[in-house]
Structures are given as C-alpha cells and as structure tokens.
Amino acid sequence: MKKHIITALFSLFAIISVSAQLKSDAQVTKLYQNYITIKDALASDNADKTSQAATEFIKTASAIDYKILSEGNVSTLKKDATVISNAKDIAAQRETFFNLSDNMIALAKQYKVSTNPVFVQYCPMADGSWLSNEKKIINPYYGSSMLSCGSVKSEIK
C-alpha cells in the first residue's frame, strides 16, 4: 500500500512539474514570437510596425508569471521594448534592439522558445546579434540597405 501511495505521489509531482514547464515554455514562446515580429519589422525598415510589435511584446511580458521569469528580467525586457515602442525613429529602435536581442538570446538558451531550431545570427558591421527562426540572414540592424549582412553564429535546439 505504501508503495502505491509513494508511486502516486511521485506521479502527481511529475505531472505538476511537466504542467509548470509547459506553462513556462508557452509564455516564453509567446515572448519569443513577439520578439521575432519586432525583428522582422526592423528588417523591413518600418518604424510604425516595429513600435506596434514592441507594444505587443510589452503586453506579453507583463503577463509572464514571476515564478517563470524573475521580476528583474521581465522589467529589463519591458524597459527595452518600451524604448523601442516609444521611438518613432528606426535608428533609435535599432539601437535599443541590441540590448533586447542580447537578453532574448540569454532567455532562448535557458528556455525552450520554439519547437524548431532557433538561430543566433551576427552582423559584424553592426557588431550585434539577434535571433531568427531561419538560417537565411535578414538583418534587422540595416534593413534593406544590407539585408543579408551577417552569418549564423550558433543554433539553439
């Protein structure tokens, strides 16, 4: 009887643990998807779309449980996204995107942000990295002026 109770308790803890992990992955995945939307808007040289995407990022970050991501980490992400959202100049948005990208890269290494591989890409001209869903370089730091400048530095599985 004791053995069955212990087995049942372990099973219950495992289910709770898996459920909590799925919840954290889902929240962080949504944040990553918002980040990709910001990156794509920057790559298309569209300051208005970038601002809108950053606003969505802030909403998603605001809904993240502090048990998943610390309040400090969420605040840092929201601060950078707020600067991007409030900036109407694409150059200013790109400048803050450096910080946002560095923080999102660290997050992607800690959490499973996608079921597919995530690529860390780097532009030597901008001396900046970013995350992408694909190997093809679509540079958010230079947009149409140097859209393919950069390379894949690593892959997060």
BELJOQUI-V992484 format. One record per residue. PSI is psi in whole degrees, -180 to 180 (* if undefined). BURIAL is 1 if it has 16 or more other C-alpha atoms within 10 Angstrom, else 0. D_FIRST is the distance of its C-alpha to the first C-alpha in whole Angstrom. Layout:
# BELJOQUI-V992484
psi	burial	d_first
PSI	BURIAL	D_FIRST
PSI	BURIAL	D_FIRST
This chain:
# BELJOQUI-V992484
psi	burial	d_first
-45	0	0
-42	0	4
-41	0	5
-38	0	5
-45	0	6
-44	0	9
-42	0	10
-42	0	11
-44	0	12
-41	0	14
-42	0	15
-46	0	17
-39	0	19
-42	0	20
-44	0	21
-43	0	23
-45	0	24
-41	0	26
-44	0	27
-40	0	29
-43	0	30
-39	0	32
-45	0	33
-42	1	35
-41	1	36
-42	1	37
-42	1	39
-34	1	41
-43	1	42
-41	1	44
-43	1	45
-43	1	46
-39	1	48
-40	1	50
-45	1	51
-37	1	52
-40	1	54
-48	1	56
-46	1	57
-38	1	58
-40	1	60
-43	1	61
-29	1	62
8	1	64
33	1	66
99	1	65
-38	1	65
-46	1	64
-38	1	61
-44	1	60
-44	1	60
-43	1	58
-39	1	56
-36	1	55
-42	1	55
-38	1	52
-44	1	50
-43	1	51
-44	0	49
-45	1	46
-37	1	46
-24	0	46
-5	0	43
134	1	41
131	0	38
-11	0	39
-21	0	35
-53	1	36
138	1	39
155	0	41
-38	0	43
-44	0	46
-44	0	45
-42	1	46
-41	0	49
-45	0	50
-44	1	50
-37	1	51
-48	0	54
-43	1	55
-34	1	55
-42	1	57
-43	1	60
-43	1	60
-41	1	59
-23	1	62
136	1	64
-6	0	67
127	0	68
-34	1	66
-41	1	67
-38	0	66
-43	1	63
-36	1	62
-43	1	63
-25	1	60
-26	1	58
-52	1	58
-45	1	56
-43	1	53
-45	1	53
-42	0	52
-37	1	49
-33	1	48
-45	1	48
-41	0	46
-42	1	44
-28	1	44
-23	0	43
-34	0	40
156	0	38
104	1	38
-12	1	41
151	1	42
-19	0	40
164	0	44
147	0	45
134	1	47
131	1	50
119	1	52
157	1	56
136	1	58
116	1	62
-29	0	64
-39	0	67
-16	1	65
49	0	63
153	1	60
165	1	56
168	1	55
149	1	52
155	1	52
-11	0	50
160	0	53
-31	1	55
132	0	58
123	1	60
95	1	60
116	1	62
-17	1	61
-24	1	63
-14	1	66
-141	1	66
-21	0	69
-29	0	71
58	0	69
-34	0	66
14	1	65
121	1	65
-178	1	62
163	1	60
124	1	56
-33	0	55
169	0	51
131	1	48
121	1	45
*	0	42
